[in-house]
Amino acid sequence: MLRYKCLSVLCILSVVSVCDVWAKAPETAKIVFTSLRNHDREIYIMDANGQKEINLTEHPADDIQPTWSPTGERILFVSNREGKHDLYLMKPDGSDIKRVFEEKSHRVAPIWSPDGKRIAYVHNGLQQTLNIATKDGKDVEVLTTVDDLLYVNLAWSPDGTQIAFDNVVRTSRTHIVNLQTRTVEPLLPELHFVIFNVEWSPNGKQLAFAGMECVENQACRFRGFDDLTVYVVNTDGTGLKQVVVKEDFGADYPVWSPRGNALLYQRKVKGLLGNFDETQLFRRIFGNDKPKQLTAISRNLYADWFDPAYALPVSPQPQLLTTVWGEVKKEN
């Protein structure tokens, strides 16, 4: 495994700026994910076709919920290696692991802003809150309280104006925080669906989510994640499509490919003893009717996808961010 290290002299001169320059992003498309093997949750990386799995963390602690920075130079993740579950950063080769915040606290469900300058996460303090901060753990701002103490998934819209979070306990539906007005509204209330794990497409025109259609003329009731499967819908609520067939157990946690032509998702499968005791990652390319199973061992969760062909430049410029940057890439 390649190790990209800062030159010691340069790092002494400028610890932050020079070391960031020498943090190399992957040169090919990579998927990062959590895997439970040998009773230990670790963070792994693999090629987009499921090959060349590498354990990045190799630590007895609980290492989960990895997410790529927009440039691919850092992976943000959750670990309890210093006691509480908190946020950490590492390079794509697993080196240079550092806690984001100086003060230890219980923080989970991290995501990056589209420009890579900020992060959002859930903080479990006296209340469970949705917070944003700069990527160095400074300038913390509380956006809203979050009711569900067990399961929260976050997503940041490509234009940077909204953050989605799940509300399992009260409404069985993803909600949206408008970062300009700080208002909180349910996502797509016109759809009579249980909706969780929302993620915007790279161009911001569609949403993928794990959902379940509710019984007609009855209130939506969330029964369990095994009842969910994956849907895609336009951001205005039109064009709803089920993209993963519901089998013995449901599909969950959809993740867009950086190109926008495929989805990752996770679902339970039969293990060696014939029980549905494993969770594997699958890739579904639109226009291809047969999903590809990418993992085959134990339980694999929380996948995220990076492709250098669709990444931000090393020094992000405002005019190249999010949807605009995607259109520029298509023209070149």
PADRENTOR-873658 format. One record per residue (C-alpha): residue number from 1; residue in one letter; x, y, z. Coordinates in steps of 0.2 Angstrom, whole numbers. Last residue first. Example, Ala and Ser with C-alpha at 12.3 -4.5 7.8 and 13.67 -1.06 7.14 Angstrom:
BEGIN
@k: 2	r: S	x: 68	y: -5	z: 36
@k: 1	r: A	x: 62	y: -22	z: 39
% end
This chain:
BEGIN
@k: 332	r: N	x: -71	y: 98	z: -107
@k: 331	r: E	x: -89	y: 102	z: -109
@k: 330	r: K	x: -94	y: 88	z: -97
@k: 329	r: K	x: -82	y: 94	z: -84
@k: 328	r: V	x: -89	y: 111	z: -85
@k: 327	r: E	x: -106	y: 105	z: -82
@k: 326	r: G	x: -101	y: 96	z: -66
@k: 325	r: W	x: -92	y: 111	z: -60
@k: 324	r: V	x: -108	y: 121	z: -61
@k: 323	r: T	x: -118	y: 108	z: -52
@k: 322	r: T	x: -106	y: 109	z: -37
@k: 321	r: L	x: -92	y: 121	z: -37
@k: 320	r: L	x: -82	y: 128	z: -52
@k: 319	r: Q	x: -86	y: 147	z: -50
@k: 318	r: P	x: -82	y: 147	z: -32
@k: 317	r: Q	x: -64	y: 140	z: -35
@k: 316	r: P	x: -58	y: 125	z: -26
@k: 315	r: S	x: -39	y: 123	z: -24
@k: 314	r: V	x: -36	y: 105	z: -28
@k: 313	r: P	x: -48	y: 105	z: -42
@k: 312	r: L	x: -65	y: 97	z: -38
@k: 311	r: A	x: -68	y: 79	z: -42
@k: 310	r: Y	x: -77	y: 71	z: -57
@k: 309	r: A	x: -62	y: 62	z: -66
@k: 308	r: P	x: -54	y: 59	z: -49
@k: 307	r: D	x: -69	y: 48	z: -44
@k: 306	r: F	x: -74	y: 46	z: -26
@k: 305	r: W	x: -88	y: 35	z: -20
@k: 304	r: D	x: -95	y: 33	z: -2
@k: 303	r: A	x: -101	y: 17	z: 7
@k: 302	r: Y	x: -109	y: 16	z: 24
@k: 301	r: L	x: -110	y: -3	z: 26
@k: 300	r: N	x: -102	y: -20	z: 24
@k: 299	r: R	x: -107	y: -35	z: 35
@k: 298	r: S	x: -98	y: -51	z: 33
@k: 297	r: I	x: -88	y: -55	z: 17
@k: 296	r: A	x: -94	y: -54	z: -1
@k: 295	r: T	x: -92	y: -36	z: -7
@k: 294	r: L	x: -96	y: -29	z: -24
@k: 293	r: Q	x: -112	y: -37	z: -29
@k: 292	r: K	x: -116	y: -31	z: -47
@k: 291	r: P	x: -134	y: -26	z: -51
@k: 290	r: K	x: -142	y: -34	z: -67
@k: 289	r: D	x: -154	y: -23	z: -77
@k: 288	r: N	x: -140	y: -11	z: -84
@k: 287	r: G	x: -148	y: 5	z: -91
@k: 286	r: F	x: -143	y: 14	z: -75
@k: 285	r: I	x: -128	y: 6	z: -67
@k: 284	r: R	x: -133	y: -3	z: -50
@k: 283	r: R	x: -119	y: -7	z: -38
@k: 282	r: F	x: -121	y: -18	z: -23
@k: 281	r: L	x: -113	y: -18	z: -6
@k: 280	r: Q	x: -116	y: -33	z: 6
@k: 279	r: T	x: -125	y: -35	z: 22
@k: 278	r: E	x: -123	y: -53	z: 30
@k: 277	r: D	x: -135	y: -62	z: 42
@k: 276	r: F	x: -149	y: -67	z: 31
@k: 275	r: N	x: -147	y: -85	z: 36
@k: 274	r: G	x: -141	y: -99	z: 25
@k: 273	r: L	x: -126	y: -104	z: 36
@k: 272	r: L	x: -113	y: -97	z: 25
@k: 271	r: G	x: -122	y: -80	z: 24
@k: 270	r: K	x: -138	y: -76	z: 15
@k: 269	r: V	x: -140	y: -57	z: 9
@k: 268	r: K	x: -145	y: -41	z: 17
@k: 267	r: R	x: -144	y: -25	z: 7
@k: 266	r: Q	x: -132	y: -11	z: 4
@k: 265	r: Y	x: -133	y: 3	z: -10
@k: 264	r: L	x: -122	y: 10	z: -23
@k: 263	r: L	x: -130	y: 20	z: -37
@k: 262	r: A	x: -125	y: 23	z: -56
@k: 261	r: N	x: -125	y: 36	z: -70
@k: 260	r: G	x: -122	y: 51	z: -59
@k: 259	r: R	x: -103	y: 53	z: -64
@k: 258	r: P	x: -99	y: 54	z: -45
@k: 257	r: S	x: -108	y: 38	z: -43
@k: 256	r: W	x: -123	y: 41	z: -32
@k: 255	r: V	x: -125	y: 33	z: -15
@k: 254	r: P	x: -141	y: 24	z: -9
@k: 253	r: Y	x: -142	y: 19	z: 10
@k: 252	r: D	x: -154	y: 4	z: 10
@k: 251	r: A	x: -161	y: -11	z: 0
@k: 250	r: G	x: -174	y: -22	z: 7
@k: 249	r: F	x: -175	y: -40	z: 13
@k: 248	r: D	x: -182	y: -55	z: 4
@k: 247	r: E	x: -182	y: -46	z: -12
@k: 246	r: K	x: -188	y: -28	z: -17
@k: 245	r: V	x: -181	y: -24	z: -34
@k: 244	r: V	x: -169	y: -9	z: -34
@k: 243	r: V	x: -173	y: 6	z: -45
@k: 242	r: Q	x: -190	y: 11	z: -40
@k: 241	r: K	x: -194	y: 26	z: -51
@k: 240	r: L	x: -203	y: 43	z: -46
@k: 239	r: G	x: -203	y: 55	z: -61
@k: 238	r: T	x: -210	y: 70	z: -52
@k: 237	r: G	x: -207	y: 76	z: -34
@k: 236	r: D	x: -199	y: 93	z: -39
@k: 235	r: T	x: -181	y: 86	z: -35
@k: 234	r: N	x: -184	y: 72	z: -48
@k: 233	r: V	x: -186	y: 55	z: -40
@k: 232	r: V	x: -175	y: 39	z: -38
@k: 231	r: Y	x: -180	y: 25	z: -27
@k: 230	r: V	x: -171	y: 11	z: -17
@k: 229	r: T	x: -179	y: -2	z: -5
@k: 228	r: L	x: -186	y: -1	z: 12
@k: 227	r: D	x: -195	y: -15	z: 22
@k: 226	r: D	x: -179	y: -22	z: 30
@k: 225	r: F	x: -176	y: -5	z: 37
@k: 224	r: G	x: -191	y: -7	z: 49
@k: 223	r: R	x: -209	y: -3	z: 52
@k: 222	r: F	x: -210	y: 15	z: 48
@k: 221	r: R	x: -228	y: 21	z: 48
@k: 220	r: C	x: -235	y: 32	z: 35
@k: 219	r: A	x: -253	y: 37	z: 40
@k: 218	r: Q	x: -267	y: 28	z: 31
@k: 217	r: N	x: -278	y: 32	z: 16
@k: 216	r: E	x: -267	y: 21	z: 4
@k: 215	r: V	x: -254	y: 11	z: 13
@k: 214	r: C	x: -237	y: 19	z: 12
@k: 213	r: E	x: -224	y: 17	z: -1
@k: 212	r: M	x: -207	y: 12	z: 6
@k: 211	r: G	x: -191	y: 21	z: 5
@k: 210	r: A	x: -172	y: 22	z: 3
@k: 209	r: F	x: -168	y: 38	z: -6
@k: 208	r: A	x: -160	y: 44	z: -22
@k: 207	r: L	x: -164	y: 62	z: -27
@k: 206	r: Q	x: -163	y: 70	z: -44
@k: 205	r: K	x: -158	y: 87	z: -52
@k: 204	r: G	x: -143	y: 92	z: -41
@k: 203	r: N	x: -131	y: 88	z: -55
@k: 202	r: P	x: -121	y: 76	z: -43
@k: 201	r: S	x: -138	y: 67	z: -38
@k: 200	r: W	x: -144	y: 72	z: -21
@k: 199	r: E	x: -144	y: 59	z: -7
@k: 198	r: V	x: -158	y: 54	z: 4
@k: 197	r: N	x: -156	y: 41	z: 17
@k: 196	r: F	x: -174	y: 40	z: 22
@k: 195	r: I	x: -192	y: 42	z: 15
@k: 194	r: V	x: -208	y: 33	z: 21
@k: 193	r: F	x: -219	y: 37	z: 6
@k: 192	r: H	x: -235	y: 46	z: 2
@k: 191	r: L	x: -226	y: 58	z: -9
@k: 190	r: E	x: -233	y: 76	z: -8
@k: 189	r: P	x: -223	y: 79	z: 7
@k: 188	r: L	x: -207	y: 79	z: -4
@k: 187	r: L	x: -195	y: 83	z: 10
@k: 186	r: P	x: -202	y: 88	z: 27
@k: 185	r: E	x: -197	y: 107	z: 31
@k: 184	r: V	x: -185	y: 115	z: 43
@k: 183	r: T	x: -181	y: 134	z: 42
@k: 182	r: R	x: -164	y: 140	z: 45
@k: 181	r: T	x: -167	y: 154	z: 32
@k: 180	r: Q	x: -151	y: 153	z: 22
@k: 179	r: L	x: -146	y: 135	z: 27
@k: 178	r: N	x: -163	y: 128	z: 23
@k: 177	r: V	x: -164	y: 112	z: 33
@k: 176	r: I	x: -173	y: 98	z: 25
@k: 175	r: H	x: -182	y: 84	z: 33
@k: 174	r: T	x: -181	y: 65	z: 29
@k: 173	r: R	x: -197	y: 55	z: 34
@k: 172	r: S	x: -203	y: 43	z: 46
@k: 171	r: T	x: -212	y: 57	z: 55
@k: 170	r: R	x: -208	y: 57	z: 73
@k: 169	r: V	x: -195	y: 44	z: 77
@k: 168	r: V	x: -186	y: 42	z: 61
@k: 167	r: N	x: -182	y: 60	z: 57
@k: 166	r: D	x: -168	y: 59	z: 44
@k: 165	r: F	x: -158	y: 73	z: 39
@k: 164	r: A	x: -156	y: 84	z: 23
@k: 163	r: I	x: -145	y: 99	z: 22
@k: 162	r: Q	x: -149	y: 113	z: 10
@k: 161	r: T	x: -140	y: 128	z: 2
@k: 160	r: G	x: -124	y: 121	z: -4
@k: 159	r: D	x: -128	y: 120	z: -23
@k: 158	r: P	x: -124	y: 101	z: -22
@k: 157	r: S	x: -136	y: 98	z: -8
@k: 156	r: W	x: -128	y: 91	z: 8
@k: 155	r: A	x: -134	y: 74	z: 15
@k: 154	r: L	x: -136	y: 68	z: 32
@k: 153	r: N	x: -141	y: 51	z: 40
@k: 152	r: V	x: -147	y: 49	z: 58
@k: 151	r: Y	x: -151	y: 33	z: 67
@k: 150	r: L	x: -152	y: 30	z: 85
@k: 149	r: L	x: -156	y: 46	z: 95
@k: 148	r: D	x: -169	y: 52	z: 83
@k: 147	r: D	x: -176	y: 69	z: 88
@k: 146	r: V	x: -163	y: 81	z: 79
@k: 145	r: T	x: -161	y: 98	z: 85
@k: 144	r: T	x: -158	y: 112	z: 73
@k: 143	r: L	x: -144	y: 122	z: 65
@k: 142	r: V	x: -130	y: 123	z: 78
@k: 141	r: E	x: -115	y: 133	z: 72
@k: 140	r: V	x: -97	y: 128	z: 76
@k: 139	r: D	x: -84	y: 141	z: 70
@k: 138	r: K	x: -69	y: 129	z: 72
@k: 137	r: G	x: -67	y: 110	z: 69
@k: 136	r: D	x: -53	y: 111	z: 56
@k: 135	r: K	x: -66	y: 107	z: 42
@k: 134	r: T	x: -76	y: 123	z: 47
@k: 133	r: A	x: -92	y: 119	z: 57
@k: 132	r: I	x: -110	y: 113	z: 55
@k: 131	r: N	x: -121	y: 106	z: 68
@k: 130	r: L	x: -137	y: 95	z: 68
@k: 129	r: T	x: -141	y: 93	z: 87
@k: 128	r: Q	x: -145	y: 79	z: 99
@k: 127	r: Q	x: -148	y: 88	z: 116
@k: 126	r: L	x: -138	y: 88	z: 132
@k: 125	r: G	x: -124	y: 83	z: 120
@k: 124	r: N	x: -125	y: 71	z: 105
@k: 123	r: H	x: -118	y: 81	z: 90
@k: 122	r: V	x: -124	y: 76	z: 73
@k: 121	r: Y	x: -113	y: 81	z: 59
@k: 120	r: A	x: -110	y: 95	z: 45
@k: 119	r: I	x: -93	y: 99	z: 38
@k: 118	r: R	x: -86	y: 114	z: 30
@k: 117	r: K	x: -73	y: 120	z: 17
@k: 116	r: G	x: -75	y: 105	z: 5
@k: 115	r: D	x: -84	y: 115	z: -8
@k: 114	r: P	x: -99	y: 104	z: -8
@k: 113	r: S	x: -100	y: 104	z: 11
@k: 112	r: W	x: -93	y: 88	z: 18
@k: 111	r: I	x: -103	y: 75	z: 28
@k: 110	r: P	x: -102	y: 68	z: 46
@k: 109	r: A	x: -114	y: 56	z: 54
@k: 108	r: V	x: -107	y: 56	z: 72
@k: 107	r: R	x: -101	y: 67	z: 86
@k: 106	r: H	x: -99	y: 62	z: 104
@k: 105	r: S	x: -87	y: 74	z: 112
@k: 104	r: K	x: -68	y: 77	z: 114
@k: 103	r: E	x: -63	y: 95	z: 113
@k: 102	r: E	x: -49	y: 99	z: 100
@k: 101	r: F	x: -61	y: 94	z: 86
@k: 100	r: V	x: -56	y: 86	z: 70
@k: 99	r: R	x: -46	y: 71	z: 77
@k: 98	r: K	x: -31	y: 66	z: 67
@k: 97	r: I	x: -26	y: 51	z: 57
@k: 96	r: D	x: -10	y: 54	z: 46
@k: 95	r: S	x: -11	y: 38	z: 37
@k: 94	r: G	x: -25	y: 27	z: 30
@k: 93	r: D	x: -20	y: 28	z: 12
@k: 92	r: P	x: -33	y: 40	z: 7
@k: 91	r: K	x: -27	y: 52	z: 21
@k: 90	r: M	x: -36	y: 53	z: 37
@k: 89	r: L	x: -48	y: 64	z: 46
@k: 88	r: Y	x: -57	y: 60	z: 63
@k: 87	r: L	x: -74	y: 64	z: 70
@k: 86	r: D	x: -80	y: 57	z: 87
@k: 85	r: H	x: -87	y: 42	z: 95
@k: 84	r: K	x: -82	y: 43	z: 113
@k: 83	r: G	x: -66	y: 35	z: 121
@k: 82	r: E	x: -51	y: 40	z: 111
@k: 81	r: R	x: -52	y: 26	z: 98
@k: 80	r: N	x: -71	y: 29	z: 97
@k: 79	r: S	x: -71	y: 32	z: 78
@k: 78	r: V	x: -81	y: 42	z: 65
@k: 77	r: F	x: -75	y: 46	z: 48
@k: 76	r: L	x: -69	y: 60	z: 36
@k: 75	r: I	x: -58	y: 54	z: 22
@k: 74	r: R	x: -45	y: 67	z: 15
@k: 73	r: E	x: -37	y: 71	z: -2
@k: 72	r: G	x: -52	y: 66	z: -13
@k: 71	r: T	x: -55	y: 83	z: -19
@k: 70	r: P	x: -73	y: 83	z: -13
@k: 69	r: S	x: -68	y: 75	z: 4
@k: 68	r: W	x: -73	y: 57	z: 4
@k: 67	r: T	x: -85	y: 50	z: 18
@k: 66	r: P	x: -82	y: 36	z: 31
@k: 65	r: Q	x: -96	y: 31	z: 42
@k: 64	r: I	x: -87	y: 19	z: 54
@k: 63	r: D	x: -71	y: 15	z: 64
@k: 62	r: D	x: -75	y: 6	z: 81
@k: 61	r: A	x: -58	y: 4	z: 89
@k: 60	r: P	x: -46	y: -11	z: 88
@k: 59	r: H	x: -37	y: -2	z: 74
@k: 58	r: E	x: -32	y: -8	z: 56
@k: 57	r: T	x: -38	y: 9	z: 49
@k: 56	r: L	x: -36	y: 8	z: 30
@k: 55	r: N	x: -40	y: -10	z: 27
@k: 54	r: I	x: -38	y: -13	z: 8
@k: 53	r: E	x: -50	y: -21	z: -4
@k: 52	r: K	x: -42	y: -23	z: -21
@k: 51	r: Q	x: -58	y: -27	z: -32
@k: 50	r: G	x: -76	y: -22	z: -30
@k: 49	r: N	x: -78	y: -14	z: -47
@k: 48	r: A	x: -76	y: 4	z: -40
@k: 47	r: D	x: -59	y: -1	z: -33
@k: 46	r: M	x: -58	y: -4	z: -14
@k: 45	r: I	x: -56	y: 6	z: 2
@k: 44	r: Y	x: -59	y: -1	z: 19
@k: 43	r: I	x: -64	y: 6	z: 36
@k: 42	r: E	x: -64	y: -5	z: 51
@k: 41	r: R	x: -78	y: -13	z: 62
@k: 40	r: D	x: -71	y: -27	z: 73
@k: 39	r: H	x: -80	y: -43	z: 76
@k: 38	r: N	x: -67	y: -52	z: 65
@k: 37	r: R	x: -74	y: -43	z: 50
@k: 36	r: L	x: -87	y: -29	z: 51
@k: 35	r: S	x: -84	y: -18	z: 36
@k: 34	r: T	x: -86	y: 1	z: 34
@k: 33	r: F	x: -84	y: 9	z: 16
@k: 32	r: V	x: -73	y: 18	z: 4
@k: 31	r: I	x: -76	y: 17	z: -14
@k: 30	r: K	x: -62	y: 22	z: -27
@k: 29	r: A	x: -61	y: 28	z: -44
@k: 28	r: T	x: -43	y: 30	z: -50
@k: 27	r: E	x: -29	y: 42	z: -47
@k: 26	r: P	x: -33	y: 42	z: -28
@k: 25	r: A	x: -31	y: 59	z: -20
@k: 24	r: K	x: -13	y: 63	z: -14
@k: 23	r: A	x: -10	y: 73	z: 3
@k: 22	r: W	x: 6	y: 82	z: -2
@k: 21	r: V	x: -3	y: 98	z: -5
@k: 20	r: D	x: -12	y: 97	z: 12
@k: 19	r: C	x: 5	y: 94	z: 21
@k: 18	r: V	x: 11	y: 110	z: 13
@k: 17	r: S	x: -3	y: 121	z: 19
@k: 16	r: V	x: -6	y: 114	z: 36
@k: 15	r: V	x: 12	y: 111	z: 43
@k: 14	r: S	x: 21	y: 125	z: 35
@k: 13	r: L	x: 39	y: 126	z: 38
@k: 12	r: I	x: 40	y: 110	z: 48
@k: 11	r: C	x: 30	y: 101	z: 35
@k: 10	r: L	x: 42	y: 106	z: 22
@k: 9	r: V	x: 57	y: 100	z: 31
@k: 8	r: S	x: 49	y: 83	z: 35
@k: 7	r: L	x: 43	y: 80	z: 17
@k: 6	r: C	x: 25	y: 75	z: 19
@k: 5	r: K	x: 20	y: 57	z: 17
@k: 4	r: Y	x: 11	y: 48	z: 4
@k: 3	r: R	x: 10	y: 29	z: 9
@k: 2	r: L	x: 7	y: 17	z: -5
@k: 1	r: M	x: 0	y: 0	z: 0
% end
